[in-house]
Amino acid sequence: MSHIFPRSMKSTPPTAVGGKGCYLIDSTGKQYLDASGGAAVSCLGHGDATVITAIKAQLDQLAYAHTGFFTSQPAEKLADLLIANAPGTLDRVYLVSGGSEAAEAAIKLARQYHVERGDPNRGRLIARKQSYHGNTIGALSAGGNAWRRAQFAPLLLDMSHIDPCYPYRLQNEGESDADYGLRSANLLEAELLRVGPESVMAFMAEPVVGATAGALAPAPGYFKRIREICDQYGILLILDEVMCGMGRTGTLFACEQDGVAPDILCIAKGLGAGYQPIGAMLCTSEIYDTIGAGSGFFQHGHTYLGHPTAAAAGLAVVSSVLDRGLLENVKKQGDALSAALQDRFGQHPHVGDIRGRGLFVGLELVADRTTKAPFDPALKLAAHIKAAAFEAGLICYPMGGTIDGKTGDHILLAPPFIIEDAQIAELVDKLGFALDASLPV
């Protein structure tokens, strides 16, 4: 009998014993094509010799030193590499152990920044519906997914949530992409004016929404207008790239493709590629210097901040992404994957939208393509697709509640950056099998 507390108590998962390239292997020898990288984590695939060697070398030298006493060489080098490639005036890196920690640190830093600059009335965060920022209380409060929030509602902080930029559902017939992007972004200004802009410290959003909306990319001009509004009203822009960052969309930072730079940025998942638990919060020199000239102390912290072994893994991962030409491969194979999905499912009666950027792709499922009506949530379609795909040897990331946290279904795909053409074909074939086995006749 296992003493592990699993994610689900309704089933017993197989035991993973190995991994090679784009595949994971269980204790029976069965191979699974990892088409979602777990949760958009395994960007380099499994068994990457360069990363494994870097981790072993770091363990031989120094496994851990608390940041209350020391910095470390791998942490310093990773920070230097990230900032050398970061957009805008991002200048400092706060290394944590995962995405929720990065989001929590970002929210706290935004608050402390305004306090230290003499504006303590700014304490409200505005985020978006159908967003996901993590599972700690602060991050979950910022997230806008109704299902994930529901049972914890009495514990959550008071934050505002505006509609997401969701062209498939919210763009009006005849409305241009640019006009919709502007209209959607202006919802932020409307909310600012409703609650009082002097009370707001930051706006937080995923450049490309991942788990809760299925690779939902913004309309053109959306984030440029968001940036203008933030600057006009003196609020910080926090971008959460925990899932969509670190090359997943074809550029190291997803926001590069929208032509904007945030004041605070969160990364994780692909930063460590699954080889070590690591995340990071990046901030501008202006934020850092404001606190430096004030208290000189960010009132936050965790035991494993800047973990040397995790930092060594992150350094090897980011270096590999940049040095092996994998960003170009993400663009190339992302185009190939999208084309294959369009060819197979573009006219499927129950696939309403195929969207995303790079190797970050979502399929939104509908009961009726014409009306865009979703399936009845009681069918638990996403769970059935996940199980059928897994049985066929495919790991993908279906989720329910795409539209409002209750209705709608999508499938998220985020395969390793090293995926080959034959594996794209395998992915599409097995996904087709899972859909055929799960969709109502």
N, C-alpha and C positions, 0 to 999 in steps of 0.2 A: 504493500500500500504506500502510495506517495504521500509525503508530508508537504509538498509544494502547494502553495495557494495559487491556483491557476487563474487565468483571465476568465474562463468560463467553467462552471462546475457541471455543465450539462454534457460534456464530452471529454475524452482523454486524447490529447494530441499525440502524434507519433514523436519519437525521439530523434532529433537531428544529431547526426554523428560526423558529418563531413560536408565539405562544400568545395566546388571547383568551378571557377569562372562564373557563368550565369546560373549554375545549378546548386541546389542543396540536396543532401542525401540523408535518408533516414536509416534507422537501425535494421530495416529489412533489405536495404540496398536500393530502394526506390528513389528515383531522381525526380526533382521538381524544378521546372524552369521558374526562376525567381523574377517574375515579370513586374513586380511592384517594389523590388528591392527591400522587402519587408514592409516598411512604411516610408519608402523613398530614402532608405538609408544606404543600402549596399551599392554605392555608385561605381566602385571598382570591381564589383563581383566578389567572389569568395576565393580565399587562398592566395591573395596577392603577395608575392614573395618580397617585394620591396618594402611594403608596410610591415609585414611580419618581421623582417630583418631589423628594421628600425626600432620596433618595439623591444625585440630581444636585446639589441645593443644598449638601449636605454635602461633596461632592467639590470643589465650587467654593471652599469655605471651608477644609476640612482633611480630608485623606483618612485620615491615620494619625499617631498619636503613641504611643510606647511607654509602657505604664503604670508602668514603672520610673522614669519621669521626670515624667509628666503624667497628669491626668485630663482629661476632655473634657465639654463641655456635653451632647451627646446621650447619653453614658453616664450622667451624673448624672440627666438627666431620665427616662431609661428606668428606672433603678433606683427613682426616686421613684414613678413610675407603677405599677410592679409591687408595691412595698411598700404603696402606698395601697390596693391591691386584694387583698393577700395575706391568707391566713387566719392566725389565731393570733398569735404573737409573732415571726413572720418579719420581719427588720429589715434585713438586709444582702444585697446582690446581687453575685455574683462572675461577671462576664461572660466567657464562653468562646466557642469557635467551633462547638460542636456537642454532641450528646447524650452521646457517649462521653466527651468531656472533662468534661462536667458530672458524670457518674457517677464518673469517676476522682477529680475534685476532692472530691466528697461523701465518698467512702471515705477519702481522705487526711485530710480535715478531721475526720471522726469519730475517727480514730485520734489525731490531734494534740490534739484537745480533751481526750480522756481522759488523755493524757500530761501536758498542761499543768495539769490539775486534780489531778495527783498520783496517778493510777490507771493506771500503765503496763502492768499485766497485761491490760488489756482490748484485745485485738487481733483477735478473731474477729468475722466478719460472718456473720449468718444471712440467707439469702434464700429464694427459692422455686423449686421445680422449674417448668419451662416458663415461666420469666421470661426477659426479654432486657434487658440494661442497657448494651450497647455492645460494641465490638470491641477496645478496648485491653485489656491483660492483666488489670488490676484489674477492669474492667467485665465482661469475659468470664468471669472467675472468679466474679463475683457472679451472672451469668446462669445459669439452670438448664436451658437447652435442650441435651439430650445431643448432638444432631447438630452444633451449632455449636461445642461444646466438644471433641469427640472427638479430632481430630488434634492439637489444641494442649494436650491434657491434661498432658503433662510440664512445660509452662510455667506452668500455672495455680496460683494460690494456694489454700491449704486453707481452704475456706469450707463452711458447712453449708447444706443445702437441704431445706426441708420441702415437703409437698404444697401445691399451690395451692388456693385456694378455687374449686372447679370443680363447681358444682351439677349440671350435666348428667351428669357422669361419677361424682362422688364422694358425692353426697347419697343417703342411704338411702331406700328406699321407705317412705313413711309418716312420714318425718322432716320436721318443719316447717322452713321457710326459716330462721327465727330459731335453732332448735336446731342446724341444720347450720352456720350462720355461727359460732355459739359453739364448736361442736366443732372446726371447721376452724381457728379462731383459736387454740384451746388447744394446737394442735400446736407453736406457738412456745414456750409455756411448757415443754412436754415436752422440746423440744430444748435449751432453756436449762438445764434441770435435768440433762440428759444430759451436756452438755459443761462445765457449771459456769458459772453466770451471771456470776461474777466475771471470766470470761475474755472476755465478749462486749461488743463496743463498740456494735453497731447491728443493726437489722433493716431490710432494704431490700426494697421491693415496688412494683410498678406498681398504682395504684388500679384501673385497668381495663387488663388485659393486652392488648397489641397484636399485634405481628407473630407471635409464637410460639404464641398461643392463640386469636386471632381475636375481639377485643373481648369478653374474658371479664370481666364485672363481678362484684363480690363479693356474697355473700348479705347480707341485712340484719344490721346489728350487728357484722359481721366486724371492720371496722377500729376500731370503738370498743373492742372487746375487745383488739385488738392494741395500741392506745394504752395501755390500762390495764396490760397486761403489761409494756410498755416502761417505763412510769413505775414500776411496782412493783420492777423489777429494775435500774433505773438505766441502761438502754440507750437509745440514740438511735433515733428513727424516721426513716428516710430514705424519702421517696416519690419515685418516678421517674415524672414526668409528661411525659417527653420526647415521647411519642407521643399520650397521651390528654389533655394539658393545653392551655392557651391557647384555651379555648372549645370544643374539639372535642366534649366531652360535654354542652355546654349551659350550663356555668358556666366562668368564666375558669380556675379551678383545679379539677381533677376531684375532689379530695378534699373540696371543699365539700359535695358531695352525700352524703358519708358522715359528715358532722358531726365531722370530725377535722382537726387541724392537725399537720404534721410538725415535727421539729426541723431537718431539712434537706430541701430540695425541689429537684428537677432539672427543667429545661424546655429545650426546643430546638425543632426542626422548625417548628411553627406560630408560634413566636416571631418568626422571620424570614420565614415564609411562602414561602421559597424565593428571596426577593429578595437576601438576603445570608446567608452562613453564620454563624449565631449560636446560642448556647445560654447558659444561666445556671444557677448554683447559688445558692439562697437559703438563709440560715440565720437562726436566732434571735439575738436580742440577747444572750442568755445565753452562747451558744457564742462569739460574736464578742467579748464583753467578757472572757470567760475567757482567751482568747488575748491580747487587748489588755493585760490585767493581768499576763500572763506574759512570753513572749518578744516579743510585739508583732509577730510575723512569721509568716504562714502559709507554711510551707516547701513551696511549690508554685508553678507558673507556666508560661505559654506565651507565645510571642512576640506572638500576636494577641489577647491578653486585652483586653477593653474596646475593641475596634476602633471608632473613631468612626463610620465609614461604616456598619458593620454595626449599631451601636447606633442610628443615625439610622433605619435601615430597621426595626429592632425597635420603636422608638418609634412610627413611623408605622403599623405593623401593629397593635400593641396598641391604639393610639388609635382606629384604624378599627374594630376589633372592638367596642370599647366604645361609640363615638360613633354608629355606624351602626345600632345595634340588632341586631347580628348574633348575639348570644347568644340572643335571642328567636327569630331566624330558624333557628338551629341546632335549637332545641327543636321549632319548628313543622315544619321540613322533615325533621328526624329522625323525628318521628312519621309524617310522610307517607311517608318511605322505608321505615320498618319496616312500615307498613300495606301498602304495595305489595309488599314482599317476602313478607309473610305471605299476601297474597292469591294471589300467583303460586306461591310455593314452600312454603307452610305445610303442605300435604299431599303434597308431592313425595316419592316413595318413597326418595330418596337425600339428602334434607335433614333431618337429625336435630334441629338446633337453630338458631334465629335469635335472636341476642342482641346486647346492646350498649347504649350510651347516646348520645343525640343523633345526630350524624352520624358515629358510630363504631360500625359494625355488622359482625357476623360471621355467617357461615353455616357450620355444621359439617356435613360430608358423611359419610354412612354407607352401607355396603353393605346394611344391613338396619335399618329404623327400629325394629323391635320389640326386637331384641337389642342395638342400637347398635353392632353389629360394624363396624369400619372396613374400608376397602378395602385390598387388598394393596399395600404400599408399592412393590412392583415395577412397578405400573401407572403410577407417577409422574403421578397424576391432577392434582395441583396444577399441574404444568408444562404439561400438555395444556390445562387450562382457561385458564391465562394466555395461551398462544399462540392459542387459538381466540378468546378475547375480544379480544385485540390485533388479530387479523386482521379482526374485525368492527368495529373502531374503538372499543374499550372498554379502558381501563386499569384493572385491578383488581389485588388483591394476594393471590393464592392461595398457601398454604404447606402443606407436608407436615409430619408429625411432631407434630400437634396434641396428641396424648394423652401421649406420653412422649418426644418428640424423634425417634421412629422411625416410629410408626404414627399414622394419623389424618390428615385433610385438612380445611382450612377456606378460606374466602374472606373477606378483610378488605376492607371498603368504608369510605372516608373522603373523600367528595367535598368540594369547596369549600363554604364557608358560604353562598355566593351561589347555590347550585343551585336551579333552578326546577322547577316541576311537570312540564313537558314533558321536562326532562332526567332526572328521576326515572323517567318512563315509558320513555325511551330506555335508561337504565341497566338497568332490569329486563328489557326485551325482549332486549337484547344479551347480558345475563348468561344469560338462558334459552337463547339460541342456543348460547352457549359450553358450557353444561352438557349440552345435547342432543348436541352434537358430540363431547363428551369422555367422558361416562359410558358404562360398558359396557352393552350392550343386554341 
